[in-house]
Amino acid sequence: MKPKKSSAASLHQQILTDIEKRIVSGDWPPGFKLPFEVDLAKSYNVSRMTVNKVLTRLADAGLIERHRKTGTFVKQPNAQAAILEIHDIEVEVLALKQKYAFKLVARSARNANEDDLARFGLSKTIDVEEIACTHFAGDAPFCWEHRLINLDVVPKARAVDFTHIPPGQWLRLQVPWTTAQHKIYSIAADADIARRLDIAKGSPCLVVERRTWSDQGPVTVVRFTYPAEKHAVVATFTPASSG
């Protein structure tokens, strides 16, 4: 299906998300050979350069392997690396064969307070865009997101309508990150989290905190809170070699 006419950036994101969904959902399994760039460009009604940029991003994310002579293939999954990789929550939900939706709950631009600066690892004053939203799997809340975007590094975030695109998706396209850090822990849901996720107060939750940096400095800090029964962290590893 050809995408509707839109900006180059939104077409890029649409194609990126579409191919990522096909891979993570298993529609394009490990070892699957992707169509050639020229064929993908024709099917999406975009330039070959746009397709090349999308495939480069997917290769950087570890989802595909590109070989000059033989073509582009879906990469074998690496469960250990998946903990450190950054995927859209939409892709997580679709991989569970459920319908995805999200709702922007609140946003505001303000000066960073001491707690914000500590989360960014900064001492200088910055402006931040604070965003809160709920991600859904079917009709049920799947994840509660609270995010701060460093407006000194990403000033154009002020003008983005995040009712139409989740902030994580937008940032992945607009601001290439160089380093990411994850902190993973469990909590008991307080009254606010329980209300956001439609669970009982005190229910166990899994929290994934992420910080990302670009060449210009810290980009965003985000906290994802999941009902514990709806999310798990899995790592596969082998004994280190003795040599």
BABA-990706 format. One record per residue (C-alpha): x, y, z; residue in three letters. Coordinates in nm, 4 decimals. Layout:
<node xx="X" yy="Y" zz="Z" res="Ala"/>
...
***
This chain:
<node xx="0.0000" yy="0.0000" zz="0.0000" res="Met"/>
<node xx="0.1448" yy="0.3358" zz="-0.1032" res="Lys"/>
<node xx="0.1669" yy="0.6038" zz="0.1638" res="Pro"/>
<node xx="-0.0299" yy="0.9227" zz="0.1362" res="Lys"/>
<node xx="0.1498" yy="1.2352" zz="0.0255" res="Lys"/>
<node xx="0.3261" yy="1.3892" zz="0.3224" res="Ser"/>
<node xx="0.6566" yy="1.5413" zz="0.4292" res="Ser"/>
<node xx="0.9801" yy="1.3522" zz="0.3659" res="Ala"/>
<node xx="1.0249" yy="1.3080" zz="0.7415" res="Ala"/>
<node xx="0.6814" yy="1.1546" zz="0.7980" res="Ser"/>
<node xx="0.7206" yy="0.9240" zz="0.4948" res="Leu"/>
<node xx="1.0561" yy="0.8117" zz="0.6319" res="His"/>
<node xx="0.8950" yy="0.7353" zz="0.9700" res="Gln"/>
<node xx="0.6006" yy="0.5557" zz="0.8109" res="Gln"/>
<node xx="0.8257" yy="0.3245" zz="0.6098" res="Ile"/>
<node xx="1.0612" yy="0.2696" zz="0.9044" res="Leu"/>
<node xx="0.7738" yy="0.1752" zz="1.1349" res="Thr"/>
<node xx="0.6071" yy="-0.0455" zz="0.8734" res="Asp"/>
<node xx="0.9196" yy="-0.2520" zz="0.8057" res="Ile"/>
<node xx="1.0043" yy="-0.2710" zz="1.1766" res="Glu"/>
<node xx="0.6536" yy="-0.4052" zz="1.2471" res="Lys"/>
<node xx="0.6935" yy="-0.6725" zz="0.9787" res="Arg"/>
<node xx="1.0212" yy="-0.7880" zz="1.1329" res="Ile"/>
<node xx="0.9249" yy="-0.7829" zz="1.5016" res="Val"/>
<node xx="0.5850" yy="-0.9433" zz="1.4375" res="Ser"/>
<node xx="0.7492" yy="-1.2322" zz="1.2511" res="Gly"/>
<node xx="0.5856" yy="-1.1491" zz="0.9189" res="Asp"/>
<node xx="0.9414" yy="-1.1146" zz="0.7912" res="Trp"/>
<node xx="1.1253" yy="-1.3825" zz="0.9959" res="Pro"/>
<node xx="1.5013" yy="-1.4106" zz="1.0593" res="Pro"/>
<node xx="1.6794" yy="-1.4843" zz="0.7319" res="Gly"/>
<node xx="1.4050" yy="-1.3292" zz="0.5189" res="Phe"/>
<node xx="1.5469" yy="-1.1437" zz="0.2185" res="Lys"/>
<node xx="1.4014" yy="-0.7947" zz="0.1855" res="Leu"/>
<node xx="1.2996" yy="-0.6618" zz="-0.1562" res="Pro"/>
<node xx="1.5659" yy="-0.4619" zz="-0.3359" res="Phe"/>
<node xx="1.5838" yy="-0.0879" zz="-0.2649" res="Glu"/>
<node xx="1.4432" yy="-0.0015" zz="-0.6060" res="Val"/>
<node xx="1.1448" yy="-0.2320" zz="-0.5480" res="Asp"/>
<node xx="1.0773" yy="-0.0931" zz="-0.1995" res="Leu"/>
<node xx="1.0985" yy="0.2617" zz="-0.3360" res="Ala"/>
<node xx="0.8427" yy="0.1742" zz="-0.6017" res="Lys"/>
<node xx="0.6049" yy="0.0022" zz="-0.3586" res="Ser"/>
<node xx="0.6126" yy="0.2979" zz="-0.1165" res="Tyr"/>
<node xx="0.6137" yy="0.5573" zz="-0.3946" res="Asn"/>
<node xx="0.9273" yy="0.7288" zz="-0.2599" res="Val"/>
<node xx="1.2823" yy="0.7875" zz="-0.3753" res="Ser"/>
<node xx="1.5481" yy="0.5201" zz="-0.3482" res="Arg"/>
<node xx="1.7441" yy="0.7581" zz="-0.1227" res="Met"/>
<node xx="1.4567" yy="0.7585" zz="0.1294" res="Thr"/>
<node xx="1.4516" yy="0.3788" zz="0.1332" res="Val"/>
<node xx="1.8293" yy="0.3672" zz="0.1746" res="Asn"/>
<node xx="1.8082" yy="0.5931" zz="0.4809" res="Lys"/>
<node xx="1.5383" yy="0.3697" zz="0.6325" res="Val"/>
<node xx="1.7438" yy="0.0539" zz="0.5776" res="Leu"/>
<node xx="2.0490" yy="0.2228" zz="0.7276" res="Thr"/>
<node xx="1.8506" yy="0.3017" zz="1.0432" res="Arg"/>
<node xx="1.7222" yy="-0.0573" zz="1.0638" res="Leu"/>
<node xx="2.0749" yy="-0.1926" zz="1.0208" res="Ala"/>
<node xx="2.2033" yy="0.0412" zz="1.2928" res="Asp"/>
<node xx="1.9266" yy="-0.0932" zz="1.5208" res="Ala"/>
<node xx="2.0432" yy="-0.4504" zz="1.4566" res="Gly"/>
<node xx="1.7244" yy="-0.5630" zz="1.2809" res="Leu"/>
<node xx="1.8702" yy="-0.6273" zz="0.9358" res="Ile"/>
<node xx="2.2014" yy="-0.7160" zz="0.7731" res="Glu"/>
<node xx="2.3064" yy="-0.5586" zz="0.4430" res="Arg"/>
<node xx="2.5400" yy="-0.7413" zz="0.2069" res="His"/>
<node xx="2.6609" yy="-0.5732" zz="-0.1086" res="Arg"/>
<node xx="2.6381" yy="-0.8767" zz="-0.3350" res="Lys"/>
<node xx="2.3620" yy="-1.0881" zz="-0.1832" res="Thr"/>
<node xx="2.1115" yy="-0.8302" zz="-0.0558" res="Gly"/>
<node xx="1.9457" yy="-0.7311" zz="0.2718" res="Thr"/>
<node xx="1.8249" yy="-0.9887" zz="0.5246" res="Phe"/>
<node xx="1.6382" yy="-0.9909" zz="0.8558" res="Val"/>
<node xx="1.8964" yy="-1.0496" zz="1.1259" res="Lys"/>
<node xx="1.8810" yy="-1.3375" zz="1.3700" res="Gln"/>
<node xx="1.7422" yy="-1.2041" zz="1.7023" res="Pro"/>
<node xx="1.9810" yy="-1.1340" zz="1.9880" res="Asn"/>
<node xx="1.7859" yy="-1.1441" zz="2.3145" res="Ala"/>
<node xx="2.0726" yy="-1.0079" zz="2.5188" res="Gln"/>
<node xx="2.1120" yy="-0.7017" zz="2.2946" res="Ala"/>
<node xx="1.7371" yy="-0.6428" zz="2.2925" res="Ala"/>
<node xx="1.7597" yy="-0.5059" zz="2.6464" res="Ile"/>
<node xx="1.9755" yy="-0.2225" zz="2.5195" res="Leu"/>
<node xx="1.8010" yy="-0.1617" zz="2.1885" res="Glu"/>
<node xx="1.5344" yy="0.1027" zz="2.1485" res="Ile"/>
<node xx="1.2125" yy="-0.0106" zz="1.9827" res="His"/>
<node xx="0.8760" yy="0.1605" zz="1.9527" res="Asp"/>
<node xx="0.6181" yy="0.0558" zz="2.2092" res="Ile"/>
<node xx="0.3810" yy="0.0253" zz="1.9136" res="Glu"/>
<node xx="0.6005" yy="-0.2533" zz="1.7784" res="Val"/>
<node xx="0.5982" yy="-0.4268" zz="2.1192" res="Glu"/>
<node xx="0.2179" yy="-0.4239" zz="2.1206" res="Val"/>
<node xx="0.1782" yy="-0.5370" zz="1.7596" res="Leu"/>
<node xx="0.4191" yy="-0.8239" zz="1.8275" res="Ala"/>
<node xx="0.1618" yy="-0.9427" zz="2.0814" res="Leu"/>
<node xx="-0.0997" yy="-0.9424" zz="1.8016" res="Lys"/>
<node xx="-0.2959" yy="-0.6615" zz="1.9649" res="Gln"/>
<node xx="-0.4152" yy="-0.3260" zz="1.8393" res="Lys"/>
<node xx="-0.1984" yy="-0.0319" zz="1.9414" res="Tyr"/>
<node xx="-0.3092" yy="0.3160" zz="2.0451" res="Ala"/>
<node xx="-0.1721" yy="0.5946" zz="2.2599" res="Phe"/>
<node xx="-0.3139" yy="0.9012" zz="2.4325" res="Lys"/>
<node xx="-0.1294" yy="1.2205" zz="2.5192" res="Leu"/>
<node xx="-0.2299" yy="1.3028" zz="2.8763" res="Val"/>
<node xx="-0.0258" yy="1.6149" zz="2.9507" res="Ala"/>
<node xx="0.2610" yy="1.8258" zz="2.8204" res="Arg"/>
<node xx="0.4284" yy="2.1501" zz="2.9203" res="Ser"/>
<node xx="0.7490" yy="2.3427" zz="2.8579" res="Ala"/>
<node xx="0.9257" yy="2.4684" zz="3.1696" res="Arg"/>
<node xx="1.2592" yy="2.5270" zz="3.3383" res="Asn"/>
<node xx="1.4226" yy="2.2099" zz="3.4663" res="Ala"/>
<node xx="1.4174" yy="2.1698" zz="3.8420" res="Asn"/>
<node xx="1.6887" yy="2.0079" zz="4.0552" res="Glu"/>
<node xx="1.5397" yy="1.6604" zz="4.0177" res="Asp"/>
<node xx="1.5214" yy="1.7000" zz="3.6391" res="Asp"/>
<node xx="1.8840" yy="1.8108" zz="3.6191" res="Leu"/>
<node xx="1.9912" yy="1.5161" zz="3.8329" res="Ala"/>
<node xx="1.8113" yy="1.2783" zz="3.5963" res="Arg"/>
<node xx="1.9875" yy="1.4370" zz="3.2990" res="Phe"/>
<node xx="2.3198" yy="1.4421" zz="3.4835" res="Gly"/>
<node xx="2.3497" yy="1.8179" zz="3.4331" res="Leu"/>
<node xx="2.4351" yy="2.1088" zz="3.6574" res="Ser"/>
<node xx="2.3494" yy="2.3941" zz="3.4203" res="Lys"/>
<node xx="1.9923" yy="2.5222" zz="3.3830" res="Thr"/>
<node xx="1.7972" yy="2.4000" zz="3.0787" res="Ile"/>
<node xx="1.4415" yy="2.4137" zz="2.9481" res="Asp"/>
<node xx="1.2525" yy="2.0870" zz="2.9187" res="Val"/>
<node xx="0.9384" yy="1.9613" zz="2.7501" res="Glu"/>
<node xx="0.7541" yy="1.7380" zz="2.9972" res="Glu"/>
<node xx="0.5262" yy="1.4788" zz="2.8371" res="Ile"/>
<node xx="0.3008" yy="1.2128" zz="2.9861" res="Ala"/>
<node xx="0.1054" yy="0.9604" zz="2.7827" res="Cys"/>
<node xx="-0.0595" yy="0.6202" zz="2.8030" res="Thr"/>
<node xx="0.0084" yy="0.3414" zz="2.5538" res="His"/>
<node xx="-0.2661" yy="0.0837" zz="2.4969" res="Phe"/>
<node xx="-0.2778" yy="-0.2794" zz="2.3861" res="Ala"/>
<node xx="-0.6329" yy="-0.3308" zz="2.2675" res="Gly"/>
<node xx="-0.8540" yy="-0.1468" zz="2.5153" res="Asp"/>
<node xx="-0.6243" yy="-0.1970" zz="2.8139" res="Ala"/>
<node xx="-0.3391" yy="0.0312" zz="2.9265" res="Pro"/>
<node xx="-0.0089" yy="-0.1303" zz="2.8331" res="Phe"/>
<node xx="0.2390" yy="0.1262" zz="2.9590" res="Cys"/>
<node xx="0.2541" yy="0.4681" zz="3.1284" res="Trp"/>
<node xx="0.5212" yy="0.7021" zz="2.9898" res="Glu"/>
<node xx="0.6679" yy="1.0078" zz="3.1586" res="His"/>
<node xx="0.9317" yy="1.1863" zz="2.9497" res="Arg"/>
<node xx="1.1503" yy="1.4955" zz="2.9635" res="Leu"/>
<node xx="1.3042" yy="1.6305" zz="2.6416" res="Ile"/>
<node xx="1.6024" yy="1.8643" zz="2.6634" res="Asn"/>
<node xx="1.4867" yy="2.1687" zz="2.4664" res="Leu"/>
<node xx="1.8392" yy="2.3100" zz="2.4573" res="Asp"/>
<node xx="1.9335" yy="2.0093" zz="2.2398" res="Val"/>
<node xx="1.5973" yy="1.9525" zz="2.0663" res="Val"/>
<node xx="1.4304" yy="2.2974" zz="2.0445" res="Pro"/>
<node xx="1.1928" yy="2.1940" zz="1.7641" res="Lys"/>
<node xx="1.0135" yy="1.9587" zz="2.0054" res="Ala"/>
<node xx="0.8224" yy="2.2650" zz="2.1288" res="Arg"/>
<node xx="0.6211" yy="2.2819" zz="1.8056" res="Ala"/>
<node xx="0.5449" yy="1.9105" zz="1.7580" res="Val"/>
<node xx="0.1858" yy="1.7898" zz="1.7911" res="Asp"/>
<node xx="0.2357" yy="1.4820" zz="2.0053" res="Phe"/>
<node xx="-0.1322" yy="1.3909" zz="1.9856" res="Thr"/>
<node xx="-0.0558" yy="1.2347" zz="1.6465" res="His"/>
<node xx="0.2849" yy="1.0748" zz="1.6996" res="Ile"/>
<node xx="0.4321" yy="0.9289" zz="2.0208" res="Pro"/>
<node xx="0.7339" yy="1.1286" zz="2.1407" res="Pro"/>
<node xx="0.9606" yy="0.8251" zz="2.1305" res="Gly"/>
<node xx="0.8866" yy="0.7613" zz="1.7632" res="Gln"/>
<node xx="0.9425" yy="1.1257" zz="1.6767" res="Trp"/>
<node xx="1.2737" yy="1.1445" zz="1.8632" res="Leu"/>
<node xx="1.4075" yy="0.8283" zz="1.7005" res="Arg"/>
<node xx="1.3567" yy="0.9862" zz="1.3600" res="Leu"/>
<node xx="1.4601" yy="1.3427" zz="1.4345" res="Gln"/>
<node xx="1.7528" yy="1.3038" zz="1.6756" res="Val"/>
<node xx="2.0019" yy="1.0225" zz="1.6113" res="Pro"/>
<node xx="2.1304" yy="0.9069" zz="1.9500" res="Trp"/>
<node xx="2.4864" yy="0.8003" zz="2.0217" res="Thr"/>
<node xx="2.4546" yy="0.6515" zz="2.3714" res="Thr"/>
<node xx="2.1714" yy="0.5083" zz="2.5786" res="Ala"/>
<node xx="2.1447" yy="0.3892" zz="2.9366" res="Gln"/>
<node xx="1.8725" yy="0.1681" zz="3.0827" res="His"/>
<node xx="1.7843" yy="0.1213" zz="3.4473" res="Lys"/>
<node xx="1.5323" yy="-0.1541" zz="3.5216" res="Ile"/>
<node xx="1.3595" yy="-0.2127" zz="3.8536" res="Tyr"/>
<node xx="1.0258" yy="-0.3024" zz="4.0142" res="Ser"/>
<node xx="0.7825" yy="-0.0936" zz="4.2172" res="Ile"/>
<node xx="0.4421" yy="-0.1276" zz="4.3799" res="Ala"/>
<node xx="0.1883" yy="0.0909" zz="4.2040" res="Ala"/>
<node xx="0.0926" yy="0.4036" zz="4.3966" res="Asp"/>
<node xx="-0.2532" yy="0.5561" zz="4.3598" res="Ala"/>
<node xx="-0.1607" yy="0.7589" zz="4.0498" res="Asp"/>
<node xx="0.0101" yy="0.4738" zz="3.8645" res="Ile"/>
<node xx="-0.2733" yy="0.2381" zz="3.9578" res="Ala"/>
<node xx="-0.5235" yy="0.4811" zz="3.8069" res="Arg"/>
<node xx="-0.3158" yy="0.5316" zz="3.4910" res="Arg"/>
<node xx="-0.2735" yy="0.1582" zz="3.4289" res="Leu"/>
<node xx="-0.6164" yy="0.0501" zz="3.5539" res="Asp"/>
<node xx="-0.4710" yy="-0.1835" zz="3.8155" res="Ile"/>
<node xx="-0.5072" yy="-0.2183" zz="4.1913" res="Ala"/>
<node xx="-0.2964" yy="0.0032" zz="4.4167" res="Lys"/>
<node xx="0.0082" yy="-0.1904" zz="4.5313" res="Gly"/>
<node xx="0.0184" yy="-0.4101" zz="4.2205" res="Ser"/>
<node xx="0.3715" yy="-0.4992" zz="4.1044" res="Pro"/>
<node xx="0.5038" yy="-0.2951" zz="3.8134" res="Cys"/>
<node xx="0.8164" yy="-0.3086" zz="3.6021" res="Leu"/>
<node xx="0.9884" yy="0.0258" zz="3.5402" res="Val"/>
<node xx="1.2342" yy="0.0899" zz="3.2574" res="Val"/>
<node xx="1.4168" yy="0.4218" zz="3.2836" res="Glu"/>
<node xx="1.6100" yy="0.5325" zz="2.9788" res="Arg"/>
<node xx="1.8508" yy="0.8167" zz="2.9133" res="Arg"/>
<node xx="1.9816" yy="0.8941" zz="2.5650" res="Thr"/>
<node xx="2.2535" yy="1.1270" zz="2.4428" res="Trp"/>
<node xx="2.3501" yy="1.2744" zz="2.1072" res="Ser"/>
<node xx="2.6649" yy="1.4562" zz="2.0042" res="Asp"/>
<node xx="2.5036" yy="1.7757" zz="2.1380" res="Gln"/>
<node xx="2.4375" yy="1.6401" zz="2.4863" res="Gly"/>
<node xx="2.1590" yy="1.4590" zz="2.6759" res="Pro"/>
<node xx="1.8451" yy="1.4319" zz="2.4631" res="Val"/>
<node xx="1.5758" yy="1.2763" zz="2.6779" res="Thr"/>
<node xx="1.5057" yy="1.0929" zz="3.0019" res="Val"/>
<node xx="1.1982" yy="0.8727" zz="3.0078" res="Val"/>
<node xx="1.0334" yy="0.6386" zz="3.2537" res="Arg"/>
<node xx="0.8110" yy="0.3557" zz="3.1233" res="Phe"/>
<node xx="0.5935" yy="0.1814" zz="3.3834" res="Thr"/>
<node xx="0.4339" yy="-0.1517" zz="3.2903" res="Tyr"/>
<node xx="0.1974" yy="-0.3789" zz="3.4829" res="Pro"/>
<node xx="0.4347" yy="-0.6588" zz="3.5794" res="Ala"/>
<node xx="0.2298" yy="-0.9322" zz="3.4141" res="Glu"/>
<node xx="0.2463" yy="-0.7512" zz="3.0773" res="Lys"/>
<node xx="0.6208" yy="-0.7103" zz="3.0419" res="His"/>
<node xx="0.9395" yy="-0.9035" zz="3.1052" res="Ala"/>
<node xx="1.3104" yy="-0.8567" zz="3.0501" res="Val"/>
<node xx="1.4806" yy="-1.1574" zz="2.8912" res="Val"/>
<node xx="1.8533" yy="-1.1999" zz="2.8301" res="Ala"/>
<node xx="2.0205" yy="-1.5009" zz="2.6706" res="Thr"/>
<node xx="2.3921" yy="-1.5532" zz="2.7274" res="Phe"/>
<node xx="2.6624" yy="-1.8166" zz="2.7232" res="Thr"/>
<node xx="2.9598" yy="-1.8762" zz="2.9541" res="Pro"/>
<node xx="3.2580" yy="-1.6517" zz="2.8807" res="Ala"/>
<node xx="3.5448" yy="-1.8235" zz="2.7047" res="Ser"/>
<node xx="3.8285" yy="-1.9298" zz="2.9336" res="Ser"/>
<node xx="4.1001" yy="-1.8131" zz="2.6985" res="Gly"/>
***
